[in-house]
Amino acid sequence: MFKCKTSAEVGGMGHSVKRKEDARFLHGKGNYVDDVKLPGMLTMVMVRSPYAYAKIKSINKEKALAIPGVLAVITGEDLAQYNLHWMPTLLSDTQMVLPTDTVMHQAQEVCAVIATDRYIAVDGAEAVEVDYEPMDAVVDPFKALNEGAPLLRPDKEGQKDNQIYHWERGDRAKTDEVIAKADVVVKERIHLPRIHVASIETCGCVASYDKDTEKLVVYLTTQAPHAIRTIVALVAGHVGLSEEKIRIISPDIGGGFGGKVPVYP
């Protein structure tokens, strides 16, 4: 009788699968966006709103620009000159990049500080002086539908309330008829709590534009580089950059779970 030994790995339902990528990460050989270092690279740090809802009365850049190494402070008004203060999303909508007059949520980006070093950029962001006029925020979605509630999307032509959309399918009349004739009708309001993924690595990007070839390379923590390229092309189209001249590189990602599929402003 002959006995045969095999070292073939058994996989499939009911069997564990050996991980293949761990060794590289455990030895510190991962390649993340933060590992991308390009010649002449600058750093951007955002100035964020401490208020959930407020008018922006003024933004004073002078103290920030006086710091050696701070090269620019970019506001929504600066982007508006190039029609870049709003950008498209993956769902055929638009989202604010930087506000021109009103902040809509706490920690919203108000302006961007560009500097030669990360720590100088942080100092610059802290030196920016923003004069806010706080307003009463609405945090209840049902109260946000009341008449007279603050309108959060005044950019949309004809938008008079905060209802995003109305969606229904099927035959309303027949459905109402069945419910009306039912012996028992149960009504319930179901509350779905807010959830969000908590990745080890936050979102980040490094963009490099070559003036000679007129090509843009973006290293981005994204799960959907092809979709992101299309969106970046829609934005870059305002400055004459077409999609075939854009390359999105998605290196190692410290967790995605769907949270790194969308394109963030």
MIDOSE-1310 file (N, C-alpha, C; in nm, 2 decimals, decimal comma, always signed):
residues 265
mfkc	+0,09/-0,12/+0,00/+0,00/+0,00/+0,00/+0,09/+0,12/+0,00; +0,05/+0,22/-0,09/+0,13/+0,34/-0,09/+0,05/+0,46/-0,03; +0,12/+0,54/+0,05/+0,06/+0,66/+0,11/+0,11/+0,78/+0,04; +0,02/+0,87/+0,00/+0,06/+0,99/-0,07/+0,04/+1,11/+0,02
ktsa	+0,14/+1,20/+0,03/+0,13/+1,32/+0,11/+0,11/+1,44/+0,01; +0,03/+1,53/+0,04/+0,02/+1,65/-0,05/+0,03/+1,77/+0,04; +0,09/+1,87/-0,02/+0,10/+2,00/+0,05/+0,01/+2,11/-0,01; -0,08/+2,06/-0,09/-0,17/+2,16/-0,16/-0,26/+2,23/-0,06
evgg	-0,27/+2,36/-0,07/-0,36/+2,43/+0,02/-0,50/+2,41/-0,01; -0,58/+2,38/+0,10/-0,72/+2,36/+0,08/-0,79/+2,49/+0,11; -0,88/+2,53/+0,02/-0,95/+2,65/+0,04/-1,10/+2,63/+0,02; -1,17/+2,74/+0,02/-1,32/+2,74/-0,01/-1,40/+2,74/+0,12
mghs	-1,53/+2,72/+0,11/-1,62/+2,73/+0,22/-1,57/+2,64/+0,34; -1,57/+2,69/+0,46/-1,53/+2,61/+0,58/-1,38/+2,60/+0,60; -1,30/+2,66/+0,52/-1,16/+2,65/+0,53/-1,10/+2,80/+0,54; -1,00/+2,81/+0,63/-0,93/+2,94/+0,64/-0,85/+2,97/+0,52
vkrk	-0,82/+3,09/+0,49/-0,74/+3,13/+0,37/-0,62/+3,21/+0,43; -0,50/+3,16/+0,39/-0,38/+3,22/+0,44/-0,36/+3,36/+0,38; -0,34/+3,46/+0,46/-0,32/+3,60/+0,42/-0,18/+3,61/+0,35; -0,18/+3,68/+0,24/-0,05/+3,69/+0,16/+0,02/+3,83/+0,17
edar	-0,06/+3,93/+0,22/+0,00/+4,06/+0,22/+0,06/+4,11/+0,35; +0,04/+4,03/+0,45/+0,08/+4,08/+0,59/+0,23/+4,10/+0,60; +0,31/+4,01/+0,55/+0,46/+4,02/+0,57/+0,52/+4,16/+0,53; +0,47/+4,21/+0,41/+0,52/+4,33/+0,36/+0,49/+4,45/+0,46
flhg	+0,37/+4,45/+0,51/+0,33/+4,56/+0,60/+0,39/+4,54/+0,74; +0,41/+4,42/+0,79/+0,47/+4,40/+0,92/+0,62/+4,43/+0,92; +0,68/+4,43/+0,80/+0,82/+4,47/+0,79/+0,84/+4,62/+0,75; +0,73/+4,69/+0,75/+0,74/+4,83/+0,73/+0,76/+4,87/+0,58
kgny	+0,72/+4,78/+0,49/+0,75/+4,80/+0,35/+0,62/+4,84/+0,27; +0,52/+4,89/+0,35/+0,40/+4,94/+0,28/+0,43/+5,07/+0,21; +0,35/+5,11/+0,11/+0,37/+5,23/+0,04/+0,24/+5,31/+0,04; +0,23/+5,41/+0,13/+0,11/+5,48/+0,15/+0,12/+5,62/+0,09
vddv	+0,01/+5,70/+0,08/+0,02/+5,83/+0,03/+0,12/+5,92/+0,11; +0,13/+5,89/+0,24/+0,22/+5,97/+0,32/+0,37/+5,94/+0,29; +0,39/+5,82/+0,22/+0,53/+5,79/+0,18/+0,57/+5,85/+0,05; +0,48/+5,91/-0,02/+0,51/+5,97/-0,15/+0,58/+6,11/-0,12
klpg	+0,70/+6,12/-0,17/+0,78/+6,24/-0,15/+0,83/+6,28/-0,29; +0,79/+6,39/-0,34/+0,83/+6,44/-0,47/+0,91/+6,57/-0,46; +1,00/+6,59/-0,55/+1,08/+6,72/-0,55/+0,99/+6,84/-0,54; +1,02/+6,93/-0,45/+0,95/+7,06/-0,45/+0,81/+7,05/-0,39
mltm	+0,78/+6,94/-0,33/+0,64/+6,91/-0,28/+0,60/+7,01/-0,17; +0,48/+7,06/-0,18/+0,43/+7,16/-0,08/+0,32/+7,08/+0,00; +0,28/+7,15/+0,11/+0,18/+7,09/+0,20/+0,06/+7,18/+0,21; -0,06/+7,12/+0,21/-0,18/+7,19/+0,23/-0,25/+7,15/+0,36
vmvr	-0,29/+7,25/+0,44/-0,36/+7,23/+0,57/-0,49/+7,32/+0,56; -0,60/+7,26/+0,61/-0,73/+7,33/+0,60/-0,76/+7,41/+0,73; -0,82/+7,52/+0,71/-0,87/+7,60/+0,82/-1,02/+7,56/+0,83; -1,06/+7,51/+0,94/-1,20/+7,45/+0,96/-1,29/+7,54/+1,05
spya	-1,42/+7,53/+1,02/-1,51/+7,61/+1,10/-1,54/+7,55/+1,23; -1,54/+7,64/+1,34/-1,58/+7,59/+1,47/-1,74/+7,59/+1,49; -1,81/+7,64/+1,39/-1,95/+7,66/+1,40/-2,02/+7,56/+1,30; -2,14/+7,52/+1,33/-2,22/+7,43/+1,25/-2,29/+7,51/+1,13
yaki	-2,32/+7,64/+1,16/-2,39/+7,72/+1,06/-2,36/+7,86/+1,09; -2,29/+7,93/+0,99/-2,25/+8,07/+1,02/-2,22/+8,14/+0,89; -2,24/+8,27/+0,89/-2,20/+8,35/+0,78/-2,05/+8,39/+0,79; -1,98/+8,39/+0,68/-1,84/+8,43/+0,68/-1,84/+8,58/+0,65
ksin	-1,81/+8,66/+0,75/-1,80/+8,80/+0,72/-1,67/+8,85/+0,66; -1,56/+8,79/+0,70/-1,43/+8,82/+0,64/-1,33/+8,71/+0,67; -1,23/+8,71/+0,59/-1,11/+8,62/+0,61/-0,99/+8,70/+0,59; -0,91/+8,71/+0,70/-0,79/+8,79/+0,70/-0,67/+8,69/+0,69
keka	-0,60/+8,71/+0,58/-0,48/+8,62/+0,54/-0,35/+8,68/+0,59; -0,35/+8,81/+0,62/-0,22/+8,88/+0,64/-0,12/+8,81/+0,73; -0,17/+8,77/+0,85/-0,08/+8,72/+0,95/-0,02/+8,58/+0,90; -0,11/+8,51/+0,83/-0,06/+8,38/+0,78/+0,04/+8,39/+0,67
laip	+0,02/+8,49/+0,58/+0,11/+8,51/+0,47/+0,24/+8,57/+0,52; +0,24/+8,63/+0,64/+0,37/+8,69/+0,69/+0,46/+8,58/+0,74; +0,41/+8,46/+0,76/+0,50/+8,35/+0,82/+0,59/+8,30/+0,71; +0,72/+8,30/+0,73/+0,81/+8,25/+0,62/+0,78/+8,10/+0,59
gvla	+0,76/+8,08/+0,46/+0,73/+7,94/+0,42/+0,58/+7,92/+0,38; +0,49/+8,02/+0,42/+0,35/+8,01/+0,38/+0,35/+8,08/+0,24; +0,30/+8,01/+0,14/+0,30/+8,06/+0,01/+0,17/+8,11/-0,04; +0,06/+8,06/+0,02/-0,07/+8,10/-0,03/-0,18/+8,06/+0,07
vitg	-0,29/+8,14/+0,08/-0,41/+8,11/+0,15/-0,52/+8,12/+0,05; -0,58/+8,01/+0,02/-0,68/+8,00/-0,08/-0,82/+7,99/-0,02; -0,91/+8,08/-0,06/-1,05/+8,08/-0,01/-1,15/+8,04/-0,12; -1,27/+8,03/-0,08/-1,38/+8,00/-0,18/-1,39/+8,11/-0,28
edla	-1,37/+8,23/-0,24/-1,38/+8,34/-0,34/-1,27/+8,33/-0,45; -1,15/+8,28/-0,40/-1,04/+8,26/-0,50/-1,08/+8,15/-0,60; -1,14/+8,04/-0,55/-1,18/+7,93/-0,64/-1,30/+7,97/-0,73; -1,38/+8,06/-0,68/-1,50/+8,10/-0,76/-1,46/+8,17/-0,89
qynl	-1,35/+8,23/-0,89/-1,30/+8,30/-1,01/-1,28/+8,20/-1,12; -1,26/+8,07/-1,09/-1,23/+7,96/-1,19/-1,35/+7,86/-1,19; -1,46/+7,89/-1,12/-1,57/+7,81/-1,11/-1,53/+7,67/-1,05; -1,44/+7,68/-0,95/-1,40/+7,55/-0,88/-1,44/+7,54/-0,74
hwmp	-1,53/+7,64/-0,69/-1,58/+7,63/-0,55/-1,68/+7,53/-0,53; -1,74/+7,47/-0,64/-1,83/+7,36/-0,63/-1,78/+7,25/-0,72; -1,80/+7,12/-0,69/-1,74/+7,02/-0,77/-1,85/+6,91/-0,78; -1,84/+6,82/-0,89/-1,93/+6,71/-0,90/-1,90/+6,60/-0,81
tlls	-2,00/+6,51/-0,79/-1,99/+6,39/-0,70/-2,01/+6,27/-0,79; -1,99/+6,15/-0,73/-2,02/+6,02/-0,80/-2,17/+6,00/-0,83; -2,25/+6,08/-0,76/-2,40/+6,06/-0,78/-2,46/+6,17/-0,86; -2,39/+6,23/-0,95/-2,44/+6,33/-1,04/-2,49/+6,45/-0,97
dtqm	-2,44/+6,48/-0,85/-2,48/+6,60/-0,77/-2,36/+6,69/-0,77; -2,36/+6,79/-0,69/-2,24/+6,88/-0,67/-2,22/+6,89/-0,52; -2,10/+6,93/-0,48/-2,07/+6,96/-0,34/-1,97/+7,07/-0,33; -1,99/+7,14/-0,22/-1,91/+7,26/-0,20/-1,76/+7,22/-0,17
vlpt	-1,67/+7,29/-0,23/-1,53/+7,27/-0,20/-1,48/+7,36/-0,09; -1,50/+7,49/-0,12/-1,48/+7,59/-0,01/-1,59/+7,69/-0,02; -1,64/+7,73/+0,10/-1,76/+7,83/+0,10/-1,72/+7,97/+0,06; -1,81/+8,04/-0,01/-1,79/+8,18/-0,04/-1,85/+8,27/+0,06
dtvm	-1,95/+8,22/+0,13/-2,02/+8,31/+0,22/-2,08/+8,24/+0,35; -2,11/+8,11/+0,34/-2,17/+8,05/+0,45/-2,11/+7,91/+0,48; -2,08/+7,88/+0,60/-2,04/+7,74/+0,64/-2,17/+7,66/+0,68; -2,17/+7,53/+0,64/-2,29/+7,45/+0,66/-2,28/+7,34/+0,76
hqaq	-2,16/+7,32/+0,81/-2,14/+7,22/+0,91/-2,01/+7,24/+0,99; -2,01/+7,20/+1,12/-1,90/+7,21/+1,20/-1,78/+7,14/+1,14; -1,66/+7,20/+1,15/-1,54/+7,15/+1,09/-1,53/+7,15/+0,94; -1,63/+7,22/+0,88/-1,62/+7,24/+0,73/-1,49/+7,32/+0,69
evca	-1,43/+7,28/+0,58/-1,31/+7,35/+0,53/-1,35/+7,49/+0,49; -1,28/+7,59/+0,54/-1,31/+7,73/+0,51/-1,21/+7,79/+0,41; -1,08/+7,76/+0,43/-0,98/+7,80/+0,34/-0,86/+7,70/+0,35; -0,77/+7,71/+0,25/-0,66/+7,62/+0,25/-0,53/+7,70/+0,26
viat	-0,44/+7,65/+0,34/-0,31/+7,72/+0,36/-0,20/+7,63/+0,29; -0,12/+7,69/+0,20/-0,02/+7,61/+0,12/+0,12/+7,66/+0,17; +0,20/+7,57/+0,21/+0,33/+7,60/+0,27/+0,44/+7,50/+0,23; +0,56/+7,54/+0,26/+0,68/+7,45/+0,22/+0,69/+7,33/+0,31
dryi	+0,63/+7,34/+0,43/+0,65/+7,23/+0,53/+0,51/+7,21/+0,60; +0,49/+7,09/+0,65/+0,37/+7,06/+0,72/+0,34/+7,14/+0,84; +0,45/+7,16/+0,92/+0,43/+7,23/+1,04/+0,42/+7,38/+1,02; +0,48/+7,43/+0,91/+0,46/+7,57/+0,88/+0,32/+7,59/+0,83
avdg	+0,26/+7,50/+0,76/+0,12/+7,51/+0,71/+0,03/+7,51/+0,83; +0,06/+7,43/+0,93/-0,03/+7,43/+1,05/-0,02/+7,56/+1,12; +0,10/+7,62/+1,13/+0,11/+7,75/+1,19/+0,03/+7,86/+1,11; +0,04/+7,84/+0,98/-0,03/+7,94/+0,89/-0,18/+7,93/+0,91
aeav	-0,23/+7,80/+0,92/-0,37/+7,78/+0,94/-0,42/+7,84/+1,07; -0,34/+7,83/+1,17/-0,38/+7,89/+1,30/-0,37/+8,04/+1,30; -0,30/+8,10/+1,21/-0,28/+8,24/+1,20/-0,39/+8,31/+1,12; -0,47/+8,23/+1,04/-0,58/+8,29/+0,96/-0,69/+8,33/+1,05
evdy	-0,74/+8,45/+1,03/-0,84/+8,51/+1,11/-0,97/+8,51/+1,03; -1,07/+8,44/+1,08/-1,20/+8,43/+1,01/-1,31/+8,49/+1,11; -1,38/+8,59/+1,05/-1,48/+8,66/+1,13/-1,62/+8,59/+1,09; -1,68/+8,52/+1,19/-1,80/+8,45/+1,17/-1,92/+8,52/+1,23
epmd	-2,04/+8,50/+1,17/-2,16/+8,54/+1,23/-2,24/+8,41/+1,25; -2,24/+8,35/+1,37/-2,31/+8,23/+1,40/-2,46/+8,24/+1,38; -2,52/+8,14/+1,33/-2,66/+8,13/+1,31/-2,71/+8,00/+1,37; -2,84/+7,99/+1,39/-2,90/+7,87/+1,45/-2,90/+7,76/+1,36
avvd	-2,84/+7,65/+1,40/-2,83/+7,53/+1,31/-2,95/+7,44/+1,33; -2,99/+7,37/+1,23/-3,10/+7,27/+1,24/-3,03/+7,13/+1,23; -3,05/+7,06/+1,34/-2,99/+6,92/+1,35/-3,09/+6,81/+1,33; -3,22/+6,85/+1,34/-3,33/+6,75/+1,33/-3,37/+6,74/+1,18
pfka	-3,36/+6,63/+1,11/-3,39/+6,63/+0,97/-3,54/+6,66/+0,94; -3,63/+6,63/+1,04/-3,77/+6,65/+1,02/-3,80/+6,80/+1,03; -3,73/+6,87/+1,13/-3,75/+7,01/+1,14/-3,69/+7,09/+1,03; -3,59/+7,02/+0,96/-3,52/+7,09/+0,85/-3,62/+7,09/+0,73
lneg	-3,73/+7,02/+0,73/-3,83/+7,02/+0,63/-3,94/+7,12/+0,65; -3,94/+7,18/+0,78/-4,04/+7,28/+0,81/-4,03/+7,41/+0,73; -4,14/+7,47/+0,71/-4,14/+7,60/+0,63/-4,05/+7,70/+0,71; -3,97/+7,77/+0,64/-3,88/+7,87/+0,71/-3,75/+7,82/+0,76
apll	-3,73/+7,69/+0,75/-3,60/+7,63/+0,79/-3,49/+7,68/+0,70; -3,37/+7,70/+0,75/-3,26/+7,75/+0,67/-3,24/+7,66/+0,55; -3,22/+7,72/+0,43/-3,20/+7,65/+0,31/-3,05/+7,61/+0,29; -3,02/+7,48/+0,29/-2,88/+7,44/+0,29/-2,82/+7,43/+0,15
rpdk	-2,91/+7,43/+0,05/-2,85/+7,43/-0,09/-2,91/+7,54/-0,17; -2,87/+7,66/-0,14/-2,92/+7,78/-0,22/-2,86/+7,78/-0,36; -2,76/+7,70/-0,38/-2,69/+7,69/-0,51/-2,78/+7,63/-0,62; -2,88/+7,55/-0,58/-2,96/+7,47/-0,67/-3,08/+7,56/-0,72
egqk	-3,09/+7,58/-0,84/-3,19/+7,67/-0,90/-3,33/+7,61/-0,87; -3,42/+7,69/-0,82/-3,55/+7,65/-0,79/-3,57/+7,57/-0,66; -3,46/+7,55/-0,59/-3,47/+7,47/-0,46/-3,53/+7,56/-0,35; -3,65/+7,53/-0,30/-3,71/+7,61/-0,20/-3,72/+7,55/-0,06
dnqi	-3,67/+7,42/-0,05/-3,67/+7,35/+0,08/-3,56/+7,26/+0,09; -3,54/+7,18/+0,20/-3,43/+7,09/+0,21/-3,46/+6,94/+0,18; -3,57/+6,92/+0,11/-3,60/+6,78/+0,07/-3,51/+6,75/-0,05; -3,43/+6,64/-0,03/-3,33/+6,60/-0,13/-3,40/+6,55/-0,25
yhwe	-3,49/+6,45/-0,23/-3,56/+6,39/-0,35/-3,68/+6,31/-0,30; -3,77/+6,28/-0,39/-3,89/+6,20/-0,36/-3,88/+6,08/-0,45; -3,89/+5,96/-0,39/-3,88/+5,83/-0,46/-3,99/+5,74/-0,43; -4,05/+5,68/-0,52/-4,15/+5,58/-0,50/-4,16/+5,49/-0,62
rgdr	-4,21/+5,36/-0,60/-4,23/+5,27/-0,71/-4,35/+5,19/-0,68; -4,41/+5,14/-0,79/-4,53/+5,05/-0,77/-4,66/+5,13/-0,80; -4,77/+5,07/-0,76/-4,90/+5,13/-0,79/-4,96/+5,19/-0,65; -4,95/+5,32/-0,64/-4,99/+5,38/-0,51/-5,14/+5,35/-0,48
aktd	-5,23/+5,36/-0,58/-5,37/+5,34/-0,55/-5,40/+5,20/-0,50; -5,34/+5,10/-0,57/-5,37/+4,96/-0,53/-5,31/+4,93/-0,39; -5,19/+4,99/-0,36/-5,13/+4,97/-0,23/-5,21/+5,03/-0,12; -5,27/+5,15/-0,14/-5,35/+5,22/-0,05/-5,48/+5,13/-0,02
evia	-5,53/+5,07/-0,13/-5,65/+4,99/-0,12/-5,63/+4,87/-0,04; -5,51/+4,80/-0,06/-5,48/+4,68/+0,02/-5,47/+4,72/+0,17; -5,40/+4,83/+0,20/-5,38/+4,87/+0,34/-5,52/+4,90/+0,40; -5,60/+4,97/+0,33/-5,73/+5,01/+0,38/-5,82/+4,89/+0,41
kadv	-5,80/+4,78/+0,34/-5,89/+4,66/+0,36/-5,82/+4,56/+0,46; -5,70/+4,59/+0,50/-5,63/+4,50/+0,59/-5,69/+4,49/+0,73; -5,69/+4,38/+0,79/-5,74/+4,36/+0,93/-5,66/+4,43/+1,03; -5,53/+4,43/+1,01/-5,43/+4,49/+1,10/-5,33/+4,58/+1,02
vvke	-5,31/+4,70/+1,06/-5,21/+4,79/+1,00/-5,11/+4,83/+1,11; -4,99/+4,81/+1,08/-4,88/+4,85/+1,18/-4,80/+4,96/+1,12; -4,79/+5,07/+1,20/-4,71/+5,18/+1,16/-4,59/+5,19/+1,26; -4,47/+5,22/+1,20/-4,36/+5,23/+1,29/-4,26/+5,33/+1,22
rihl	-4,20/+5,41/+1,30/-4,09/+5,50/+1,26/-3,96/+5,44/+1,31; -3,87/+5,41/+1,21/-3,75/+5,34/+1,24/-3,63/+5,44/+1,23; -3,56/+5,44/+1,34/-3,44/+5,53/+1,35/-3,31/+5,46/+1,31; -3,24/+5,50/+1,21/-3,12/+5,44/+1,17/-3,00/+5,54/+1,22
prih	-2,92/+5,49/+1,31/-2,82/+5,58/+1,36/-2,71/+5,61/+1,26; -2,64/+5,72/+1,27/-2,54/+5,75/+1,18/-2,42/+5,66/+1,20; -2,36/+5,61/+1,10/-2,25/+5,52/+1,11/-2,14/+5,57/+1,01; -2,02/+5,54/+1,03/-1,91/+5,57/+0,94/-1,79/+5,48/+0,97
vasi	-1,73/+5,44/+0,86/-1,61/+5,35/+0,88/-1,50/+5,43/+0,95; -1,42/+5,36/+1,02/-1,31/+5,42/+1,10/-1,18/+5,35/+1,05; -1,12/+5,40/+0,94/-1,00/+5,34/+0,88/-0,88/+5,38/+0,97; -0,78/+5,30/+0,96/-0,65/+5,33/+1,03/-0,59/+5,45/+0,96
etcg	-0,60/+5,46/+0,83/-0,54/+5,57/+0,76/-0,65/+5,67/+0,71; -0,63/+5,80/+0,73/-0,73/+5,89/+0,69/-0,71/+5,92/+0,54; -0,80/+5,99/+0,48/-0,79/+6,02/+0,33/-0,68/+6,12/+0,31; -0,61/+6,11/+0,20/-0,50/+6,20/+0,17/-0,47/+6,19/+0,02
cvas	-0,40/+6,29/-0,03/-0,36/+6,29/-0,17/-0,23/+6,37/-0,20; -0,16/+6,33/-0,30/-0,05/+6,41/-0,35/-0,07/+6,43/-0,50; -0,07/+6,55/-0,54/-0,09/+6,58/-0,68/+0,03/+6,64/-0,74; +0,07/+6,59/-0,86/+0,19/+6,65/-0,93/+0,15/+6,68/-1,08
ydkd	+0,17/+6,81/-1,11/+0,13/+6,85/-1,25/+0,26/+6,88/-1,32; +0,28/+6,82/-1,44/+0,40/+6,85/-1,52/+0,36/+6,95/-1,63; +0,41/+7,07/-1,63/+0,38/+7,17/-1,72/+0,42/+7,14/-1,86; +0,53/+7,06/-1,88/+0,59/+7,03/-2,01/+0,50/+6,93/-2,08
tekl	+0,45/+6,83/-2,01/+0,37/+6,72/-2,07/+0,22/+6,76/-2,06; +0,19/+6,85/-1,97/+0,05/+6,89/-1,94/-0,03/+6,77/-1,89; +0,04/+6,69/-1,80/-0,02/+6,58/-1,74/-0,03/+6,59/-1,59; -0,13/+6,54/-1,53/-0,15/+6,54/-1,38/-0,15/+6,40/-1,33
vvyl	-0,07/+6,38/-1,23/-0,07/+6,25/-1,16/-0,11/+6,27/-1,01; -0,21/+6,20/-0,97/-0,26/+6,21/-0,83/-0,25/+6,08/-0,76; -0,17/+6,08/-0,65/-0,17/+5,97/-0,56/-0,28/+5,99/-0,45; -0,37/+5,89/-0,44/-0,49/+5,91/-0,37/-0,53/+5,79/-0,29
ttqa	-0,57/+5,81/-0,16/-0,63/+5,69/-0,09/-0,77/+5,66/-0,13; -0,78/+5,59/-0,24/-0,91/+5,57/-0,30/-0,93/+5,42/-0,33; -1,05/+5,37/-0,33/-1,09/+5,24/-0,37/-1,14/+5,24/-0,51; -1,16/+5,35/-0,57/-1,22/+5,36/-0,70/-1,14/+5,45/-0,79
phai	-1,02/+5,42/-0,83/-0,93/+5,52/-0,91/-0,99/+5,56/-1,04; -1,06/+5,47/-1,11/-1,11/+5,50/-1,24/-1,23/+5,60/-1,23; -1,32/+5,57/-1,14/-1,43/+5,67/-1,12/-1,38/+5,80/-1,07; -1,28/+5,80/-0,98/-1,23/+5,93/-0,93/-1,16/+6,00/-1,05
rtiv	-1,10/+5,93/-1,14/-1,03/+6,00/-1,25/-1,14/+6,08/-1,34; -1,25/+6,02/-1,35/-1,36/+6,08/-1,43/-1,41/+6,21/-1,36; -1,42/+6,20/-1,23/-1,46/+6,32/-1,15/-1,36/+6,43/-1,15; -1,23/+6,39/-1,14/-1,12/+6,49/-1,14/-1,12/+6,55/-1,28
alva	-1,14/+6,48/-1,38/-1,14/+6,53/-1,52/-1,26/+6,64/-1,53; -1,37/+6,61/-1,47/-1,48/+6,71/-1,48/-1,44/+6,84/-1,41; -1,37/+6,83/-1,30/-1,33/+6,95/-1,23/-1,21/+7,02/-1,31; -1,12/+6,94/-1,35/-1,00/+6,99/-1,42/-1,04/+7,05/-1,56
ghvg	-1,15/+7,01/-1,61/-1,20/+7,06/-1,74/-1,21/+7,21/-1,74; -1,24/+7,26/-1,62/-1,25/+7,41/-1,60/-1,12/+7,48/-1,64; -1,01/+7,41/-1,62/-0,88/+7,47/-1,65/-0,81/+7,41/-1,77; -0,90/+7,34/-1,85/-0,85/+7,29/-1,98/-0,77/+7,16/-1,97
lsee	-0,79/+7,07/-1,87/-0,72/+6,95/-1,86/-0,82/+6,83/-1,88; -0,79/+6,75/-1,99/-0,88/+6,64/-2,03/-0,85/+6,51/-1,96; -0,94/+6,42/-1,96/-0,92/+6,29/-1,88/-0,80/+6,21/-1,92; -0,77/+6,20/-2,05/-0,65/+6,12/-2,09/-0,52/+6,17/-2,04
kiri	-0,52/+6,30/-1,99/-0,40/+6,35/-1,93/-0,39/+6,34/-1,78; -0,48/+6,26/-1,72/-0,49/+6,25/-1,58/-0,47/+6,10/-1,54; -0,38/+6,08/-1,44/-0,36/+5,94/-1,39/-0,38/+5,94/-1,24; -0,46/+5,85/-1,19/-0,49/+5,83/-1,05/-0,41/+5,71/-1,00
ispd	-0,33/+5,72/-0,91/-0,25/+5,61/-0,85/-0,30/+5,58/-0,71; -0,35/+5,46/-0,69/-0,40/+5,42/-0,55/-0,30/+5,33/-0,49; -0,22/+5,38/-0,40/-0,11/+5,29/-0,34/-0,18/+5,21/-0,23; -0,10/+5,17/-0,13/-0,16/+5,09/-0,02/-0,26/+5,18/+0,06
iggg	-0,37/+5,12/+0,11/-0,47/+5,19/+0,18/-0,49/+5,13/+0,32; -0,48/+5,21/+0,42/-0,50/+5,16/+0,56/-0,64/+5,15/+0,59; -0,71/+5,06/+0,52/-0,86/+5,04/+0,55/-0,94/+5,12/+0,45; -1,04/+5,06/+0,39/-1,13/+5,14/+0,31/-1,28/+5,12/+0,35
fggk	-1,33/+4,99/+0,33/-1,47/+4,96/+0,38/-1,57/+5,04/+0,31; -1,55/+5,09/+0,19/-1,65/+5,18/+0,12/-1,63/+5,32/+0,15; -1,57/+5,36/+0,26/-1,55/+5,50/+0,29/-1,45/+5,58/+0,20; -1,38/+5,50/+0,12/-1,28/+5,56/+0,03/-1,32/+5,54/-0,12
vpvy	-1,45/+5,52/-0,14/-1,50/+5,51/-0,28/-1,54/+5,65/-0,33; -1,61/+5,73/-0,25/-1,65/+5,86/-0,30/-1,53/+5,96/-0,32; -1,56/+6,07/-0,39/-1,46/+6,17/-0,40/-1,50/+6,28/-0,30; -1,41/+6,32/-0,22/-1,43/+6,42/-0,12/-1,38/+6,56/-0,17
p	-1,45/+6,67/-0,13/-1,42/+6,80/-0,18/-1,27/+6,84/-0,15
